[in-house]
Amino acid sequence: MTRAVHLNRKLELQTPVETADGAGGNVASWATLGTLWAEIRQGTGRELDQQSLSVASTTSRIIVRAAQVGAPSRPRPEQRFVEGMRVFRILAVSELDSEQRYLVCHAREEVIK
């Protein structure tokens, strides 16, 4: 039995975009696709050393209303959620319940210290 879902957080769904930089290369940035109401269930955390930086990383399960495969409102692994200064990189997406009413997005929030 799935526990009750409380969509009480307003998150921006963003997708990566590349634009020409005028010098033959590309500049990576993010475009907002829309806003989704979500529930964030915190997971475990850890600290990593990456290229002389200390990075704190936590995993989260972010639950949103379901959308059909291919719909722009359905999150995908290369996208991210943003809430203020918090950024959650989406790692995987699957259905939460057998009725396919909700999706669970497995995400990683990283903060550089």
CYANA upper distance limits for C-alpha pairs under 8 A (distance plus 0.5 A):
  2 THR  CA     97 ASP  CA      7.45
  5 VAL  CA     39 GLU  CA      7.48
  5 VAL  CA     63 ILE  CA      8.26
  6 HIS  CA     38 ALA  CA      7.96
  6 HIS  CA     39 GLU  CA      6.26
  7 LEU  CA     37 TRP  CA      5.86
  7 LEU  CA     38 ALA  CA      4.89
  7 LEU  CA     39 GLU  CA      5.24
  7 LEU  CA     63 ILE  CA      8.10
  7 LEU  CA     64 VAL  CA      7.62
  8 ASN  CA     37 TRP  CA      6.83
  8 ASN  CA     38 ALA  CA      6.46
  8 ASN  CA     39 GLU  CA      6.41
  9 ARG  CA     37 TRP  CA      5.97
  9 ARG  CA     38 ALA  CA      5.53
  9 ARG  CA     39 GLU  CA      6.45
  9 ARG  CA     40 ILE  CA      8.02
 10 LYS  CA     35 THR  CA      7.09
 10 LYS  CA     36 LEU  CA      6.39
 10 LYS  CA     37 TRP  CA      5.20
 10 LYS  CA     38 ALA  CA      6.79
 10 LYS  CA     83 GLU  CA      7.57
 11 LEU  CA     35 THR  CA      6.08
 11 LEU  CA     36 LEU  CA      5.90
 11 LEU  CA     37 TRP  CA      6.72
 11 LEU  CA     38 ALA  CA      7.31
 11 LEU  CA     81 PHE  CA      6.38
 11 LEU  CA     82 VAL  CA      6.09
 11 LEU  CA     83 GLU  CA      5.72
 12 GLU  CA     32 THR  CA      7.03
 12 GLU  CA     33 LEU  CA      7.94
 12 GLU  CA     34 GLY  CA      6.34
 12 GLU  CA     35 THR  CA      4.99
 12 GLU  CA     36 LEU  CA      6.83
 12 GLU  CA     81 PHE  CA      5.89
 12 GLU  CA     82 VAL  CA      5.57
 12 GLU  CA     83 GLU  CA      7.08
 13 LEU  CA     32 THR  CA      6.36
 13 LEU  CA     33 LEU  CA      6.10
 13 LEU  CA     34 GLY  CA      6.13
 13 LEU  CA     35 THR  CA      6.48
 13 LEU  CA     36 LEU  CA      7.43
 13 LEU  CA     75 PRO  CA      7.75
 13 LEU  CA     79 GLN  CA      7.73
 13 LEU  CA     80 ARG  CA      6.49
 13 LEU  CA     81 PHE  CA      5.28
 13 LEU  CA     82 VAL  CA      7.20
 14 GLN  CA     30 TRP  CA      6.52
 14 GLN  CA     31 ALA  CA      5.87
 14 GLN  CA     32 THR  CA      4.83
 14 GLN  CA     33 LEU  CA      6.06
 14 GLN  CA     34 GLY  CA      8.01
 14 GLN  CA     79 GLN  CA      6.27
 14 GLN  CA     80 ARG  CA      5.86
 14 GLN  CA     81 PHE  CA      6.64
 14 GLN  CA     82 VAL  CA      7.93
 15 THR  CA     30 TRP  CA      6.08
 15 THR  CA     31 ALA  CA      5.97
 15 THR  CA     32 THR  CA      7.04
 15 THR  CA     33 LEU  CA      7.45
 15 THR  CA     78 GLU  CA      7.64
 15 THR  CA     79 GLN  CA      5.18
 15 THR  CA     80 ARG  CA      7.10
 16 PRO  CA     28 ALA  CA      7.41
 16 PRO  CA     29 SER  CA      6.38
 16 PRO  CA     30 TRP  CA      5.12
 16 PRO  CA     31 ALA  CA      6.88
 16 PRO  CA     78 GLU  CA      7.93
 16 PRO  CA     79 GLN  CA      7.05
 17 VAL  CA     28 ALA  CA      6.35
 17 VAL  CA     29 SER  CA      5.93
 17 VAL  CA     30 TRP  CA      6.14
 17 VAL  CA     31 ALA  CA      7.06
 18 GLU  CA     26 ASN  CA      6.34
 18 GLU  CA     27 VAL  CA      5.91
 18 GLU  CA     28 ALA  CA      5.06
 18 GLU  CA     29 SER  CA      6.76
 19 THR  CA     26 ASN  CA      5.84
 19 THR  CA     27 VAL  CA      5.85
 19 THR  CA     28 ALA  CA      7.22
 19 THR  CA     29 SER  CA      8.50
 20 ALA  CA     24 GLY  CA      7.42
 20 ALA  CA     25 GLY  CA      6.39
 20 ALA  CA     26 ASN  CA      4.98
 20 ALA  CA     27 VAL  CA      6.75
 21 ASP  CA     25 GLY  CA      6.04
 21 ASP  CA     26 ASN  CA      5.64
 21 ASP  CA     27 VAL  CA      6.33
 33 LEU  CA     72 PRO  CA      7.77
 33 LEU  CA     73 SER  CA      7.81
 34 GLY  CA     73 SER  CA      7.80
 36 LEU  CA     64 VAL  CA      7.40
 37 TRP  CA     64 VAL  CA      6.81
 37 TRP  CA     65 ARG  CA      8.25
 38 ALA  CA     62 ILE  CA      6.92
 38 ALA  CA     63 ILE  CA      5.85
 38 ALA  CA     64 VAL  CA      5.26
 38 ALA  CA     65 ARG  CA      8.20
 39 GLU  CA     62 ILE  CA      6.18
 39 GLU  CA     63 ILE  CA      5.63
 39 GLU  CA     64 VAL  CA      7.37
 40 ILE  CA     60 SER  CA      7.06
 40 ILE  CA     61 ARG  CA      6.41
 40 ILE  CA     62 ILE  CA      5.09
 40 ILE  CA     63 ILE  CA      6.99
 41 ARG  CA     60 SER  CA      6.12
 41 ARG  CA     61 ARG  CA      5.55
 41 ARG  CA     62 ILE  CA      6.74
 42 GLN  CA     58 THR  CA      8.20
 42 GLN  CA     59 THR  CA      7.03
 42 GLN  CA     60 SER  CA      5.08
 42 GLN  CA     61 ARG  CA      6.96
 43 GLY  CA     58 THR  CA      7.02
 43 GLY  CA     59 THR  CA      5.43
 43 GLY  CA     60 SER  CA      5.48
 43 GLY  CA     61 ARG  CA      7.65
 44 THR  CA     58 THR  CA      6.13
 44 THR  CA     59 THR  CA      6.26
 44 THR  CA     60 SER  CA      8.31
 45 GLY  CA     56 ALA  CA      7.74
 45 GLY  CA     57 SER  CA      6.03
 45 GLY  CA     58 THR  CA      4.50
 45 GLY  CA     59 THR  CA      6.94
 46 ARG  CA     56 ALA  CA      6.42
 46 ARG  CA     57 SER  CA      5.91
 46 ARG  CA     58 THR  CA      6.89
 47 GLU  CA     54 SER  CA      7.40
 47 GLU  CA     55 VAL  CA      6.18
 47 GLU  CA     56 ALA  CA      4.94
 47 GLU  CA     57 SER  CA      6.55
 48 LEU  CA     54 SER  CA      6.34
 48 LEU  CA     55 VAL  CA      5.64
 48 LEU  CA     56 ALA  CA      6.84
 48 LEU  CA     57 SER  CA      7.99
 49 ASP  CA     53 LEU  CA      6.09
 49 ASP  CA     54 SER  CA      5.19
 49 ASP  CA     55 VAL  CA      6.58
 50 GLN  CA     54 SER  CA      6.88
 50 GLN  CA     55 VAL  CA      7.35
 53 LEU  CA    112 ILE  CA      7.58
 53 LEU  CA    113 LYS  CA      7.69
 54 SER  CA    112 ILE  CA      6.79
 54 SER  CA    113 LYS  CA      6.20
 55 VAL  CA    110 GLU  CA      7.15
 55 VAL  CA    111 VAL  CA      6.41
 55 VAL  CA    112 ILE  CA      5.19
 55 VAL  CA    113 LYS  CA      6.55
 56 ALA  CA    110 GLU  CA      6.25
 56 ALA  CA    111 VAL  CA      5.86
 56 ALA  CA    112 ILE  CA      6.91
 56 ALA  CA    113 LYS  CA      7.74
 57 SER  CA    108 ARG  CA      7.18
 57 SER  CA    109 GLU  CA      6.28
 57 SER  CA    110 GLU  CA      4.99
 57 SER  CA    111 VAL  CA      7.04
 58 THR  CA    108 ARG  CA      6.19
 58 THR  CA    109 GLU  CA      5.84
 58 THR  CA    110 GLU  CA      7.03
 59 THR  CA    106 HIS  CA      7.77
 59 THR  CA    107 ALA  CA      6.24
 59 THR  CA    108 ARG  CA      4.98
 59 THR  CA    109 GLU  CA      6.75
 60 SER  CA    106 HIS  CA      6.51
 60 SER  CA    107 ALA  CA      5.74
 60 SER  CA    108 ARG  CA      6.60
 60 SER  CA    109 GLU  CA      7.87
 61 ARG  CA    104 VAL  CA      6.66
 61 ARG  CA    105 CYS  CA      6.14
 61 ARG  CA    106 HIS  CA      5.32
 61 ARG  CA    107 ALA  CA      6.72
 62 ILE  CA    104 VAL  CA      6.09
 62 ILE  CA    105 CYS  CA      5.45
 62 ILE  CA    106 HIS  CA      6.92
 62 ILE  CA    107 ALA  CA      7.54
 63 ILE  CA     96 LEU  CA      8.29
 63 ILE  CA    102 TYR  CA      7.07
 63 ILE  CA    103 LEU  CA      6.12
 63 ILE  CA    104 VAL  CA      5.03
 63 ILE  CA    105 CYS  CA      6.70
 64 VAL  CA    102 TYR  CA      6.13
 64 VAL  CA    103 LEU  CA      5.93
 64 VAL  CA    104 VAL  CA      7.13
 64 VAL  CA    105 CYS  CA      8.40
 65 ARG  CA    101 ARG  CA      6.58
 65 ARG  CA    102 TYR  CA      4.94
 65 ARG  CA    103 LEU  CA      6.56
 66 ALA  CA     74 ARG  CA      7.59
 66 ALA  CA     95 GLU  CA      8.06
 66 ALA  CA    100 GLN  CA      7.01
 66 ALA  CA    101 ARG  CA      5.70
 66 ALA  CA    102 TYR  CA      4.89
 66 ALA  CA    103 LEU  CA      5.63
 67 ALA  CA     71 ALA  CA      6.86
 67 ALA  CA     73 SER  CA      6.88
 67 ALA  CA     74 ARG  CA      5.61
 67 ALA  CA    103 LEU  CA      8.46
 68 GLN  CA     74 ARG  CA      7.18
 69 VAL  CA     74 ARG  CA      7.16
 70 GLY  CA     74 ARG  CA      7.47
 75 PRO  CA     79 GLN  CA      7.23
 75 PRO  CA     90 ILE  CA      8.35
 75 PRO  CA     93 VAL  CA      7.61
 75 PRO  CA    105 CYS  CA      8.06
 76 ARG  CA     90 ILE  CA      7.39
 76 ARG  CA     92 ALA  CA      7.61
 76 ARG  CA     93 VAL  CA      7.05
 77 PRO  CA     89 ARG  CA      8.25
 77 PRO  CA     90 ILE  CA      5.29
 77 PRO  CA     91 LEU  CA      5.30
 77 PRO  CA     92 ALA  CA      5.61
 77 PRO  CA     93 VAL  CA      7.25
 78 GLU  CA     89 ARG  CA      8.05
 78 GLU  CA     90 ILE  CA      6.86
 78 GLU  CA     91 LEU  CA      7.71
 79 GLN  CA     89 ARG  CA      6.97
 79 GLN  CA     90 ILE  CA      6.25
 80 ARG  CA     87 VAL  CA      7.37
 80 ARG  CA     88 PHE  CA      5.99
 80 ARG  CA     89 ARG  CA      4.94
 80 ARG  CA     90 ILE  CA      5.75
 81 PHE  CA     87 VAL  CA      6.39
 81 PHE  CA     88 PHE  CA      5.57
 81 PHE  CA     89 ARG  CA      7.09
 81 PHE  CA     90 ILE  CA      7.87
 82 VAL  CA     86 ARG  CA      6.22
 82 VAL  CA     87 VAL  CA      5.15
 82 VAL  CA     88 PHE  CA      6.84
 83 GLU  CA     87 VAL  CA      7.06
 86 ARG  CA    109 GLU  CA      7.84
 87 VAL  CA    109 GLU  CA      6.37
 87 VAL  CA    110 GLU  CA      7.80
 88 PHE  CA    107 ALA  CA      6.14
 88 PHE  CA    108 ARG  CA      5.83
 88 PHE  CA    109 GLU  CA      5.02
 88 PHE  CA    110 GLU  CA      7.91
 89 ARG  CA    107 ALA  CA      5.74
 89 ARG  CA    108 ARG  CA      5.73
 89 ARG  CA    109 GLU  CA      6.87
 90 ILE  CA    105 CYS  CA      6.80
 90 ILE  CA    106 HIS  CA      6.50
 90 ILE  CA    107 ALA  CA      4.82
 90 ILE  CA    108 ARG  CA      7.16
 91 LEU  CA    105 CYS  CA      7.77
 91 LEU  CA    106 HIS  CA      6.02
 91 LEU  CA    107 ALA  CA      5.72
 91 LEU  CA    108 ARG  CA      7.64
 92 ALA  CA    105 CYS  CA      6.29
 92 ALA  CA    106 HIS  CA      5.69
 92 ALA  CA    107 ALA  CA      7.65
 93 VAL  CA    103 LEU  CA      7.22
 93 VAL  CA    104 VAL  CA      6.25
 93 VAL  CA    105 CYS  CA      5.00
 93 VAL  CA    106 HIS  CA      6.77
 94 SER  CA    103 LEU  CA      6.11
 94 SER  CA    104 VAL  CA      6.00
 94 SER  CA    105 CYS  CA      7.21
 95 GLU  CA    100 GLN  CA      6.26
 95 GLU  CA    101 ARG  CA      8.29
 95 GLU  CA    102 TYR  CA      6.55
 95 GLU  CA    103 LEU  CA      4.95
 95 GLU  CA    104 VAL  CA      6.48
 96 LEU  CA    100 GLN  CA      7.31
 96 LEU  CA    101 ARG  CA      8.15
 96 LEU  CA    102 TYR  CA      5.95
 96 LEU  CA    103 LEU  CA      5.61
 96 LEU  CA    104 VAL  CA      5.88
 97 ASP  CA    101 ARG  CA      7.12
 97 ASP  CA    102 TYR  CA      6.96
 97 ASP  CA    103 LEU  CA      8.35
